Each structure stands twice: as structure tokens, then as C-alpha cells.
Amino acid sequence: MIARNLLQAGFTGPILPVHPTNRSVAGVLAYPDVKSLPIAPDLAVIATPPATVPGLIADLGALGARAVVVITAGFGEGQDARGRALADAMLEAARPHGLRIVGPNTLGVLAPGSGLNASFAHLSPASGRIGFATQSGAIVTSVIDWAKPRGIGFSHLVSLGGMLDVDYADMLEYLSEDPQTESILLHIEGVKHADRFLAAALAATRRKPVLVVKSGRHPASAKAAASHTGALAGSDAVYDAAFRRAGMLRVDNLEELFAAVETLADLAPPRGRRLGILSNGGGIGVLATDELLRLGGTLAELSEPTLAALDAVLPATWSRRNPIDIIGDAPPERTRNAVRVLLEHDHELDALLVLNCPTAVATPEDCARALIEGVRASGSSLPILTSWVGEETAARGRQVLNDAQIATYDTPTQAIQAFMRLVDYRERRSIAHETQPDASDDFEPDAQRAREIVARRLATDDAGWLSEANASLVLAAYGIDVVPTTIADSPEAAGRVAEGFEGPAVLKIASPDIVHKSDVGGVRLGLESPEAVVRAAQEMTERLRQHDPQARIAGFAVQPMIRRRHAFELIVGAHVDAQFGPVLLFGQGGTAVELIDDTSLELPPLSHKLAMELIARTRIHRQLRGYRDRAPANLDAIARTLVRLGRLVLERPEIESLDINPLLADPEGVVALDARIFVRRR
């Protein structure tokens, strides 16, 4: 079948079948073995039993072949001893010759523009400008079947299979340089060598759009994590952060993937989130507005001069606001004139959406032609989206718009989603390469002090929690404001520490076996006297012995009570992901942080701009800007904390998990009330 596919696809180069017994394959002269080939192939396709593959690769490499596609399955994905041995043998056979391997267990490789179908796919894709890579052969054939009737074509389709050698990073590097590829689409189950993948993705997104569908957004189960940050930083959320950081646009399914490609091909990304909505019916405009606001877009505000210009071309009963309702009795020229006026004032909009419902007054085709005339008369380059709503008659209007290369969608919801994809793509690209340090932050950390504290903890154990006092010292070494913390070894010693405070004290149990102290009654606030501190420490000891008799008590953390009445409780933290390394977390803090579920992730290092963008992705961000009687928090101080935290976890790779919860934030700045750091010897 592979030979037939090569022949039927119109490949014009030499095809050299190899078969130990047949003298021909698909009517083409066959050779008994690789060594008998008259020339070195540029690409070889292997579909023979697993045990024969390493030897064939060695022979092909010696002949001068540069790449091989291993269709063969049965390597056990390298998980069993025999499969791993064969996989290693394949790599060893290829390495001396610099030969690259696609697969094993792959459908194959297709390049329709070159007439190459080196696969056993039973369908033939159309030629186009999209490069598509996936591990799954079934996804490749499904995509071909879905795309062809929609007129979507491909420069390359590659099934990576087991990714023994060639992986997504290689495909990103190749497709980003390929002049026949305008957009790159990836369907990802998982990545190897995350650093290489991110570097390749960053380089690719500088050149062209990269869109990705990641399987496994909702895993059936996950291991419990010891820290808040570990629990919140699930693997799929980390992938999300990695894709965002690299400037890739993530979508939820293949249909959205190709819809996004069509949108990016038809429209330039808008300057911002402000959308003008023009419709010939109020209801449809309101529905579009609801979807826009739900997805985080903004209704453009029209100035008085723009409203006056619209007054001149619209009836007195028009809505006189955005969304712009030109009324259901609108003839085609009303659409033309309203579009022209809006585009002549395009500095107030980032894009324009025009909606049309069928009426007895004007056909969908005539309204579409009127819109085109208005666009051309304005001379504006503003992105235009349209939705001619309906089916039988509306489809004719959509065809007119398609012929004029104006983006059109079946429903207003699809059009709004397309606009927000453009916004998302622009914003991701603008921040993807932001790694400059905070220019306003000239603080130089005491890296030596942090290193010594971590080293002392790991001198006796391979891994463990820092004491709260030492965790605070590490944070302070990197310029993160903390509450002074003293560890007392007995209730009486805790009371003596509190004697030096001018106000109330906070007492916390110190135990290497207790992570979430509040769960066992291990936190007491507002203790007004040293005697109260002693009693609280004694009660904590008794309660912990009842709760967990085996838990070790290292002492008590004693702090002065910080009263910042209108401060916000936040969480910032870090967690080392198995694939992507350190990941930072920011969000709404407190004891119910997992239930609140208002956090966002980012990969360090951070610039000030990236830190502010991380903050802005949370729901609490709106409150941090000021809410009712609460003054705005110092966002710059929060951002600086995130930047410094990112530097800390990169410079101290022993830190496996770090939580600051809560981090108090108000107009004065920020202060860490509670910190936990888990370290591991590297």
C-alpha cells in the first residue's frame, strides 16, 4: 500500500522497493536487499518485523540515507526490556551516520505539494500551506477526511508515532523554516525534552502562527500533592502555561484548530479588545455582545463625533450606542453607509463585526455587496468579521463575502470566538519573548545566604522542609518582605520571645511532619500576652499529640501580629514540574485556596510585564485595582515579588516546592505571613 500511495500521489523521484523474495512491488522493480540499491535514498520507509529494523537502519546509513520512517510497530513503546533493547539498537545504528528516524509505529509522512505520500493512509490530502504534526496516525486520517471537503490543504502531515528520535521540536524547527508552510498545527499528547520544545516553539512563533490541541485536559485522576502550589499546578495547567509562554495558541479540539487557522489566514490580529458590533436587529446584536463580554472582550465606546456621523446616515430610531442597531427595515445602502462611517472613525475600534438577519427589505446578497462597498469606500484596513445568520438565503450572502475574501461565520458566536482568538494570538505573541528584567528593580539578592541555608538543610537529608524561620530568611535574601520569625523550642521559650513584641503575637506549630498547620489547629492569631502564647503552645502540643502521635514537634514559630485591615490575601508559589521545570503560581490566597480556584501559572524568568500579565489573568485582579471601600493594592510590589521569586527558584534548583500563603497586599506593598519551602538534593 505504501508503494501504491507513492505512485498515486505523483512522486516524480525514483522509487526503489526492497523485498527479499518479490521481484517487483506495485509494478516497480524491487531489489533483494538495501545493499543492492543503486543509489542512496533521501528517505527510506521501513515496514518489516521489529527485529529486522536496526540492521536495515545500519545498512541504509552506510549507504548514505539521511532519514527513515519506521512504520513497524511492536516495540512496546520502549516500556518492556525487549522493546527498549530494539529501540536502543535503532538509535545506535542511526547515530554514526547522522540518520534521523520518524517513528516507530507511525502512519508515515505526507507532503502533498511534493507529491509525497510515504504512508499507509487510505486518503489523499489536498495541497496547501498548513503543516500538521501529531503522534497519532488515526488523527492524521481523520484530519484529512475532515479538511478536504472544506477546501483545507496541507504542506506536510507527519505522524510522529513513538517519537524515538524526531519529535515536536524537530517538526517546529523544520516547518518554521519551510517556505511552503504558513501555519503550524500540532496535536500533542506529550512532549519530550521540554527545554528543546520551548526553544523551538519560541523560534517558530516569531515567524508564523503555531496552534496546538493538547489531549488530556481533564485527567481521570491525579496524585495528591503535598503543597497548595503542587495541588494547583496540575500537568495540563503547566502545559497551558508553557504554550502561552512560547506564543502558541491553544484550542480545545480539531474543529476549533482549523477554525482558528482560517481566521488567522483571513484577518490580521487586532490592536486590542475593542469590538464594534453592527446589526440589522437588536436581539442578534445583544447575543453577540453577551458572548463578547463572556470571553473577555470589550464593547468599543463611540465618541460624540462618531455618533453624530452615524446620525446623518441612520434613522432617528437607531440604537445610538454600540452595539449599533440599524433597524430591521434597513435597505442595503444603510449597511453600506454605516460601515463606511464606522471605518472612517476606526481609531475608536480594534475590529468591526457586522451581523445580518434575513428580511423582506433586502436580500442577503445585496447586503453583503453593500458591506463590501462600504469597506472599500472607507479605505480602512481594520479587521472586519461578518455573520450572515440563517441557512438557505443567508448562505448566498456568505458566498458573496467569501468571494470578496471577507471573513464570514455561520453564527455570531463563531464570529465572536474568532475575534477573541485573534486577540489571544496577538497578546500571546506580544509577551512570548518578554524576558527582560524589571528595569525599576535594582535589588541584588544575597544568593550566598540562601545557598547556605539550603545546604545546611540538605547536609543530613536528601530532601525535606525548611523551618518557617529559614524559609523566611531565604525569601528575605531575595528581597521578598517577610514577617520576622523566631523558632522557640518550648512553650515557655515562645512566651519569652513574645515579651519583646509591642503588640499581639502569632504562634504556629513547627513540625517537619505537618505541612498545612491550620488543619491541625497549629495556628493561633492575636495572642495578647506572653502568658497567652505559653497556653496556646501547650494546647497545640496536646492537640497535635491527639491528632498524630507520631508527628515530631521541632518547636514553635513566633511572630509579631501584622494588622493590615484592608489587605488582600494572595498566594504566590513555585513548583518543579517533571517536564517543564520551575513553574510560578499567583492567585487568591487563604485557607480555602483550592476551593476558590483562582490562580494562574507562568514559567520563569519573569519580566515586570510578564508578572503583571500573570496577575491580570486571575479573577482577583479586578479587586486588586480597587473595589468599593478597599484601596487598590500595590500591583508593582506584587509584580516585583513574582519577578524575584522566579529568580530565586531558577538560581536555587534545590527548591522543589514553595508556598507563600498568605501574601498580604495593600497600598503600602506586600508582606509574606506564612512561607513553606521544600528542598531536594540535585
VOGU-3710 file (C-alpha; in Angstrom, 3 decimals, decimal comma):
1> miarnllqag> 0,000/0,000/0,000  2,864/2,388/0,754  4,312/1,860/-2,726  0,887/2,418/-4,310  0,456/5,640/-2,309  3,843/6,898/-3,503  2,943/6,154/-7,106  -0,607/7,532/-6,962  0,472/10,748/-5,223  2,552/11,635/-8,262
11> ftgpilpvhp> 6,008/11,498/-6,704  8,448/12,220/-9,538  11,664/10,962/-7,945  12,958/7,393/-8,095  11,067/4,816/-6,015  13,207/1,825/-5,041  11,266/-1,049/-3,419  13,231/-3,596/-1,401  11,789/-7,087/-0,936  13,661/-10,306/-0,157
21> tnrsvagvla> 11,556/-12,515/-2,475  9,347/-10,439/-4,786  10,971/-9,152/-7,958  8,551/-6,230/-8,143  6,309/-4,250/-5,825  3,261/-2,428/-7,245  4,742/-2,956/-10,695  8,099/-1,379/-9,830  11,369/-3,321/-9,979  12,364/-4,449/-6,471
31> ypdvkslpia> 15,813/-5,086/-5,001  16,577/-8,063/-2,743  18,245/-6,009/-0,006  19,336/-2,490/0,900  22,937/-3,124/-0,122  21,777/-3,823/-3,677  20,257/-0,356/-4,161  21,952/1,584/-6,973  21,710/4,939/-5,158  21,280/6,185/-1,610
41> pdlaviatpp> 17,660/7,148/-0,928  16,890/10,526/0,634  14,057/8,902/2,580  13,520/5,257/3,423  10,298/3,684/4,690  10,579/0,515/6,766  7,632/-1,842/7,291  9,334/-5,073/8,345  9,335/-7,142/11,567  10,796/-5,320/14,590
51> atvpgliadl> 13,902/-7,491/14,913  14,999/-6,595/11,365  14,737/-2,822/11,762  18,092/-1,987/13,450  20,035/-3,884/10,780  18,150/-2,162/7,973  18,846/1,241/9,532  22,561/0,398/9,749  22,632/-0,628/6,086  20,714/2,480/4,997
61> galgaravvv> 23,027/4,727/6,988  26,103/3,101/5,467  24,603/3,650/2,023  24,132/7,378/2,738  20,419/7,643/3,503  19,514/10,698/5,590  16,123/9,808/7,065  13,944/6,796/7,695  10,249/6,386/8,514  9,652/3,292/10,646
71> itagfgegqd> 6,082/2,139/10,101  6,736/-1,006/12,131  5,022/-1,350/15,493  5,737/-3,909/18,188  8,485/-2,093/20,056  6,329/-1,907/23,161  6,892/1,868/23,171  10,209/1,025/24,824  8,472/0,018/28,065  9,431/-3,672/28,068
81> argraladam> 13,010/-4,932/28,043  12,881/-6,378/24,533  11,241/-3,297/23,078  13,723/-0,984/24,824  16,645/-3,048/23,550  15,385/-2,857/19,970  14,714/0,876/20,281  18,235/1,444/21,614  19,632/-0,663/18,785  17,800/1,502/16,236
91> leaarphglr> 19,343/4,657/17,685  22,800/3,088/17,850  22,524/2,011/14,216  21,485/5,505/13,100  23,883/7,584/15,227  27,182/7,052/13,311  25,531/8,162/10,075  23,531/11,135/11,365  20,393/9,399/10,115  17,079/10,648/11,576
101> ivgpntlgvl> 14,195/8,342/12,487  10,462/9,129/12,319  8,514/6,632/14,417  8,347/3,785/15,150  4,674/2,856/14,988  3,847/5,710/12,634  1,321/6,138/9,846  4,012/7,879/7,814  4,850/11,222/6,250  2,891/13,169/3,619
111> apgsglnasf> 3,936/16,272/1,664  1,142/16,830/-0,873  2,865/19,735/-2,632  5,816/17,466/-3,439  3,652/14,510/-4,418  4,958/12,548/-1,431  2,698/10,081/0,368  5,098/7,865/2,300  2,341/6,411/4,453  -0,333/3,765/4,550
121> ahlspasgri> -3,119/6,363/4,786  -6,038/5,393/2,584  -6,944/9,060/1,963  -5,079/11,717/-0,004  -4,903/15,276/1,382  -5,157/18,428/-0,683  -2,068/20,559/-1,115  -1,995/23,751/0,942  0,001/25,921/3,331  -0,615/24,213/6,679
131> gfatqsgaiv> 1,960/21,988/8,365  0,406/19,419/10,721  2,189/17,088/13,148  0,780/14,561/15,597  1,808/11,301/17,192  -1,440/9,659/16,147  -1,954/8,116/12,727  -5,708/7,962/13,342  -5,735/11,728/13,897  -3,933/12,241/10,565
141> tsvidwakpr> -6,511/10,269/8,571  -9,389/11,928/10,431  -7,961/15,368/9,726  -7,546/14,560/6,020  -11,142/13,335/5,829  -12,441/16,418/7,668  -10,358/19,008/5,837  -10,658/18,021/2,193  -14,367/18,855/1,644  -13,742/22,184/3,381
151> gigfshlvsl> -11,018/23,125/0,941  -8,250/22,978/3,548  -4,884/21,775/2,281  -1,518/20,912/3,772  2,149/21,388/3,077  3,018/18,456/5,362  1,248/15,905/7,538  3,527/13,926/9,817  2,628/11,088/12,160  5,452/11,033/14,715
161> ggmldvdyad> 4,408/7,750/16,316  6,645/6,717/19,196  8,969/9,746/18,781  12,089/7,656/19,347  14,106/10,344/17,567  12,241/13,015/15,591  9,808/14,849/17,865  7,710/18,009/18,019  10,758/20,240/18,484  12,220/18,912/15,224
171> mleylsedpq> 8,936/19,498/13,409  8,691/23,061/14,733  12,247/23,787/13,595  11,605/22,348/10,135  8,155/23,788/9,496  9,116/27,248/10,769  11,836/27,391/8,091  9,749/25,795/5,342  8,635/28,416/2,763  5,632/26,279/1,772
181> tesillhieg> 4,195/26,382/5,303  2,297/29,447/6,539  0,737/27,980/9,695  1,819/25,160/12,000  -0,713/22,912/13,722  0,174/20,417/16,428  -1,877/17,720/18,106  0,085/16,844/21,243  -0,275/14,010/23,723  3,001/14,849/25,470
191> vkhadrflaa> 6,416/16,313/24,711  9,958/15,055/25,154  12,831/17,342/26,088  10,708/20,287/27,212  13,561/22,811/27,014  14,170/21,990/23,354  10,455/22,053/22,624  10,014/25,520/24,150  13,075/26,907/22,376  11,812/25,585/19,038
201> alaatrrkpv> 8,317/26,918/19,700  9,635/30,388/20,596  11,653/30,484/17,384  8,687/29,263/15,328  6,188/31,766/16,734  8,469/34,608/15,659  7,870/33,519/12,068  4,321/32,152/11,796  1,268/31,113/13,818  1,602/27,920/15,843
211> lvvksgrhpa> -1,644/26,379/17,102  -1,937/23,362/19,350  -4,510/20,862/20,594  -3,352/19,034/23,717  -5,053/15,782/24,688  -5,722/15,091/28,358  -7,037/18,435/29,558  -9,129/16,616/32,191  -7,165/13,615/33,509  -9,259/10,998/35,260
221> sakaaashtg> -7,082/11,087/38,320  -4,062/12,888/39,752  -1,720/12,235/42,644  -2,254/14,322/45,734  0,402/16,969/46,206  1,966/17,983/49,497  1,731/21,729/48,956  -1,009/24,057/47,739  1,040/25,042/44,695  1,699/21,421/43,792
231> alagsdavyd> -2,006/20,637/44,001  -2,942/23,606/41,852  -0,186/23,275/39,266  -1,568/20,198/37,511  0,266/18,966/34,447  -2,307/20,262/31,970  -2,227/23,718/33,540  1,560/23,655/33,201  1,246/22,760/29,524  -1,114/25,714/29,201
241> aafrragmlr> 1,493/27,995/30,747  4,224/26,598/28,512  2,159/27,050/25,352  1,302/30,616/26,370  4,900/31,465/27,192  6,051/30,204/23,805  3,417/32,254/21,961  1,396/29,256/20,815  -2,391/29,436/20,644  -4,132/26,524/22,351
251> vdnleelfaa> -7,584/25,372/21,280  -9,778/22,613/22,672  -10,442/20,398/19,659  -9,621/19,834/15,996  -12,648/21,774/14,761  -11,519/24,846/16,718  -7,987/24,263/15,459  -8,940/24,628/11,814  -11,404/27,428/12,521  -8,562/29,326/14,165
261> vetladlapp> -6,290/28,704/11,185  -8,894/30,063/8,792  -9,359/33,136/10,983  -5,634/33,841/11,184  -5,343/33,371/7,419  -8,210/35,789/6,711  -7,552/38,541/9,256  -4,706/40,499/10,766  -4,653/40,435/14,585  -6,480/43,479/16,026
271> rgrrlgilsn> -4,734/46,169/18,075  -6,788/45,386/21,162  -10,065/44,002/22,540  -12,483/46,792/21,463  -15,127/45,495/19,083  -17,797/47,407/17,228  -20,957/45,383/16,515  -23,352/46,462/13,756  -26,574/44,544/13,126  -29,941/44,898/11,431
281> gggigvlatd> -31,698/43,563/14,543  -31,316/44,400/18,217  -31,632/40,849/19,546  -28,816/39,392/17,494  -26,539/42,264/18,492  -27,238/41,697/22,182  -26,475/37,970/21,841  -23,149/38,812/20,237  -22,420/41,329/22,996  -23,110/38,726/25,684
291> ellrlggtla> -20,612/36,332/24,101  -18,028/39,083/23,661  -18,168/40,091/27,317  -18,220/36,465/28,486  -14,949/35,825/26,670  -13,274/38,965/27,997  -13,724/41,306/25,049  -14,736/44,959/25,244  -17,514/46,873/23,518  -15,953/49,847/21,769
301> elseptlaal> -17,176/53,214/23,067  -18,258/55,549/20,279  -17,372/59,223/20,577  -19,885/62,021/20,051  -18,422/62,908/16,610  -18,852/59,281/15,522  -22,416/59,166/16,852  -23,186/62,391/15,004  -21,775/60,962/11,756  -23,958/57,885/12,188
311> davlpatwsr> -26,984/60,110/12,917  -26,535/61,540/9,438  -26,924/58,141/7,724  -29,261/56,250/10,078  -32,916/56,755/11,052  -33,710/58,598/14,262  -34,730/55,322/15,927  -31,286/53,688/15,702  -29,737/52,483/18,989  -27,231/55,386/19,221
321> rnpidiigda> -24,744/53,183/21,003  -22,666/50,102/20,454  -23,996/47,542/19,527  -25,245/49,569/16,569  -28,763/48,509/15,573  -29,573/49,920/12,117  -33,144/48,542/12,407  -34,762/45,634/10,568  -36,103/47,778/7,711  -32,567/48,673/6,601
331> ppertrnavr> -32,028/48,754/2,830  -28,564/47,767/1,555  -27,344/51,375/1,350  -27,926/51,830/5,090  -25,493/48,974/5,770  -23,007/50,486/3,304  -23,149/53,953/4,846  -22,969/52,766/8,470  -19,974/50,559/7,710  -18,230/53,409/5,890
341> vllehdheld> -18,759/55,847/8,784  -17,532/53,385/11,399  -14,417/52,571/9,405  -13,700/56,255/8,822  -13,564/56,507/12,637  -11,620/53,275/13,047  -9,345/54,709/15,740  -12,217/54,000/18,152  -12,407/50,309/17,236  -9,987/47,409/17,078
351> allvlncpta> -12,290/45,392/14,810  -15,815/45,538/13,395  -18,380/42,728/13,392  -21,326/43,090/11,004  -24,379/40,870/11,565  -27,219/40,400/9,099  -30,543/38,611/9,534  -32,786/37,837/6,534  -35,538/40,418/5,917  -38,098/41,131/3,221
361> vatpedcara> -36,492/44,529/2,568  -33,080/43,431/1,277  -31,583/40,150/0,150  -28,533/38,778/1,988  -26,534/39,049/-1,251  -27,359/42,742/-1,686  -26,475/43,482/1,940  -23,171/41,644/1,511  -22,347/43,677/-1,598  -23,261/46,867/0,254
371> liegvrasgs> -20,898/45,981/3,085  -18,087/45,371/0,591  -18,736/48,772/-0,986  -18,624/50,455/2,433  -15,322/48,802/3,300  -13,751/49,834/0,009  -15,058/53,392/0,237  -13,542/53,862/3,696  -10,034/52,782/2,737  -9,652/51,298/6,227
381> slpiltswvg> -7,553/48,222/6,991  -9,443/47,465/10,209  -10,222/43,738/10,658  -13,792/43,008/9,508  -15,760/39,966/10,659  -19,243/39,094/9,477  -22,047/36,670/10,231  -24,970/36,375/7,834  -27,321/34,463/10,138  -29,506/31,720/8,724
391> eetaargrqv> -29,110/28,925/6,220  -30,951/28,822/2,905  -30,884/32,513/1,936  -28,082/33,627/4,257  -25,690/31,130/2,664  -25,858/33,093/-0,590  -24,772/36,236/1,233  -21,915/34,370/2,891  -20,752/33,212/-0,524  -20,558/36,824/-1,737
401> lndaqiatyd> -18,441/37,699/1,291  -16,214/34,659/0,823  -15,619/35,596/-2,796  -14,520/39,055/-1,630  -12,206/37,443/0,961  -14,101/38,953/3,881  -14,168/36,682/6,917  -17,645/35,297/7,483  -19,091/32,869/10,027  -22,305/30,902/10,281
411> tptqaiqafm> -23,244/32,302/13,702  -22,466/35,404/15,774  -20,970/33,146/18,455  -18,458/31,742/15,972  -17,579/35,259/14,841  -17,014/36,482/18,407  -14,902/33,429/19,181  -12,840/34,133/16,070  -12,278/37,743/17,179  -11,158/36,631/20,627
421> rlvdyrerrs> -8,803/34,062/19,087  -7,191/36,917/17,175  -6,916/38,947/20,370  -5,452/35,979/22,236  -2,957/35,311/19,454  -1,784/38,937/19,367  -1,405/39,109/23,141  0,456/35,812/23,321  2,890/36,859/20,622  3,483/40,208/22,296
431> iahetqpdas> 4,509/38,611/25,596  6,137/35,421/24,305  9,608/36,914/24,090  9,348/39,122/27,185  12,190/38,125/29,494  13,833/41,470/30,231  14,321/42,055/33,971  12,347/44,659/35,857  14,192/47,862/34,958  12,884/49,587/38,100
441> ddfepdaqra> 14,207/46,825/40,384  17,931/47,199/41,049  17,840/44,838/44,046  20,709/42,348/44,147  19,878/39,202/46,159  22,060/37,703/48,857  22,374/34,481/46,891  25,145/33,164/49,141  22,932/33,337/52,231  20,112/31,452/50,515
451> reivarrlat> 22,571/28,843/49,251  23,990/28,273/52,737  20,548/27,859/54,350  19,517/25,272/51,764  22,855/23,474/52,004  22,564/23,172/55,799  19,120/21,570/55,455  20,393/19,063/52,892  23,557/18,235/54,815  21,749/15,468/56,704
461> ddagwlsean> 18,789/14,575/54,434  18,288/14,191/50,701  15,046/16,171/50,947  12,872/17,985/53,461  11,046/21,134/54,533  12,921/24,205/55,684  11,813/25,548/59,042  9,485/28,514/58,726  12,219/30,795/60,051  14,707/29,552/57,466
471> aslvlaaygi> 12,118/29,746/54,693  11,566/33,388/55,625  15,321/34,026/55,593  15,621/32,567/52,090  12,804/34,803/50,856  14,305/37,838/52,566  17,634/37,116/50,874  15,836/37,677/47,564  14,152/40,883/48,656  10,731/39,462/49,459
481> dvvpttiads> 9,252/41,177/52,523  8,564/38,719/55,346  7,376/38,818/58,952  10,261/38,341/61,419  10,044/34,760/62,677  11,714/33,162/65,701  11,661/29,435/66,431  11,208/28,648/70,132  11,919/25,126/71,379  9,303/25,106/74,162
491> peaagrvaeg> 6,060/26,839/75,185  7,969/28,836/77,812  10,590/29,935/75,285  7,791/31,024/72,947  6,377/33,194/75,726  9,767/34,817/76,279  10,010/35,680/72,577  6,590/37,356/72,741  7,742/39,553/75,627  9,700/41,606/73,107
501> fegpavlkia> 6,634/42,423/70,983  4,801/45,723/71,298  1,510/44,161/70,249  -0,185/40,768/69,879  1,680/37,649/68,752  1,082/34,866/66,240  2,017/31,303/67,172  2,453/28,378/64,753  3,436/24,794/65,346  6,811/23,844/63,819
511> spdivhksdv> 6,841/20,220/62,682  8,537/18,546/59,707  5,538/16,202/59,561  2,826/18,883/59,340  2,537/20,880/56,134  -0,857/22,576/56,490  -0,710/23,788/60,096  -4,240/25,202/60,176  -5,644/21,706/59,505  -4,464/20,542/62,949
521> ggvrlglesp> -5,128/23,716/64,907  -1,493/24,668/64,610  -2,023/28,414/64,078  -3,175/30,931/66,718  -3,587/34,633/65,995  -3,910/37,731/68,154  -2,341/36,373/71,344  -2,329/39,435/73,602  0,250/38,410/76,233  3,261/36,135/76,745
531> eavvraaqem> 1,110/34,017/79,057  -1,439/33,548/76,271  1,379/32,421/73,992  2,542/29,810/76,513  -1,003/28,450/76,973  -1,568/28,328/73,207  1,686/26,414/72,687  0,718/23,882/75,360  -2,736/23,420/73,799  -1,207/22,984/70,339
541> terlrqhdpq> 1,148/20,319/71,658  -1,701/18,369/73,241  -3,924/18,668/70,171  -1,165/17,523/67,826  -0,425/14,501/70,018  -4,086/13,521/69,809  -4,255/14,150/66,059  -0,972/12,491/65,091  1,021/10,902/67,916  3,912/10,170/65,556
551> ariagfavqp> 4,346/13,777/64,402  7,581/15,370/65,535  7,460/18,810/67,165  10,512/20,928/66,381  9,239/23,911/68,319  7,018/26,925/67,732  7,258/29,774/65,231  6,580/33,081/66,981  5,818/36,249/65,008  4,502/39,727/65,740
561> mirrrhafel> 0,877/40,082/64,643  0,612/42,075/61,421  -2,603/44,113/61,207  -3,338/45,423/57,717  -7,077/45,665/57,837  -7,885/46,101/54,154  -5,071/43,977/52,754  -5,807/41,266/50,204  -4,774/37,681/50,922  -2,850/36,264/47,967
571> ivgahvdaqf> -0,878/33,131/47,222  2,381/33,048/45,308  4,392/29,917/44,889  6,560/27,687/42,781  6,563/24,019/41,903  9,017/21,949/39,853  7,160/20,228/37,033  8,628/16,911/35,894  8,819/18,108/32,289  8,991/21,892/32,239
581> gpvllfgqgg> 10,912/22,571/35,446  10,048/25,508/37,746  6,531/26,932/37,391  5,289/30,028/39,229  1,771/30,401/40,604  -0,199/33,501/41,579  -3,759/33,902/42,781  -6,244/34,462/45,564  -4,905/33,018/48,816  -6,196/31,946/52,199
591> taveliddts> -7,080/28,605/53,751  -9,639/27,758/51,023  -7,304/28,446/48,125  -8,070/25,157/46,320  -11,832/25,697/46,646  -11,602/29,283/45,399  -9,598/28,051/42,390  -8,457/31,477/41,239  -4,855/31,010/40,204  -2,714/31,273/37,103
601> lelpplshkl> 0,692/29,879/36,163  3,766/31,160/34,345  7,242/29,849/33,586  10,198/31,834/34,940  12,128/34,006/34,384  9,611/36,841/34,523  9,867/40,407/33,389  7,766/43,058/35,110  5,393/42,979/32,130  5,022/39,196/32,311
611> ameliartri> 4,390/39,378/36,053  1,656/41,979/35,547  0,107/39,814/32,833  0,157/36,819/35,196  -1,667/38,881/37,831  -4,211/40,086/35,268  -5,248/36,525/34,365  -6,868/35,984/37,782  -10,334/36,997/38,930  -8,964/38,795/41,989
621> hrqlrgyrdr> -7,063/41,170/39,722  -10,120/43,401/39,391  -10,362/43,726/43,176  -6,650/44,440/43,464  -7,206/47,542/41,341  -9,576/48,903/43,999  -13,069/47,828/44,962  -15,710/49,789/46,897  -14,098/50,818/50,193  -10,880/48,870/49,558
631> apanldaiar> -7,976/50,857/48,195  -6,031/49,339/45,313  -3,131/47,074/46,164  0,381/47,969/45,099  0,477/45,927/41,885  4,085/46,891/41,207  5,113/45,413/44,558  3,249/42,186/43,780  4,896/42,012/40,360  8,350/42,616/41,860
641> tlvrlgrlvl> 7,743/39,766/44,304  6,896/37,439/41,417  9,967/38,514/39,429  12,232/37,923/42,441  10,565/34,612/43,239  11,215/33,485/39,668  14,866/34,374/40,047  15,080/32,506/43,357  13,748/29,200/42,027  15,979/29,354/38,951
651> erpeiesldi> 19,101/30,116/40,982  18,291/27,572/43,700  17,268/24,440/41,775  17,103/22,502/45,065  13,763/24,221/45,748  11,139/21,696/44,695  8,084/23,456/46,104  7,465/26,869/47,630  4,292/28,454/49,014  3,714/31,936/50,353
661> nplladpegv> 0,153/31,889/51,644  -0,970/34,386/52,512  0,965/37,178/50,895  -0,735/40,325/52,187  -1,053/43,112/49,620  -2,317/46,671/50,112  -1,305/50,188/49,000  1,808/50,034/51,207  3,197/46,954/49,483  3,331/43,244/50,271
671> valdarifvr> 4,433/41,047/53,163  4,662/37,249/53,392  2,891/35,989/56,512  3,494/32,291/56,017  6,067/30,513/53,867  6,929/26,873/53,212  9,869/25,650/51,156  10,619/22,012/50,325  14,138/21,291/49,087  15,745/18,253/47,471
681> rr> 19,371/17,456/46,740  20,062/17,647/42,978
//
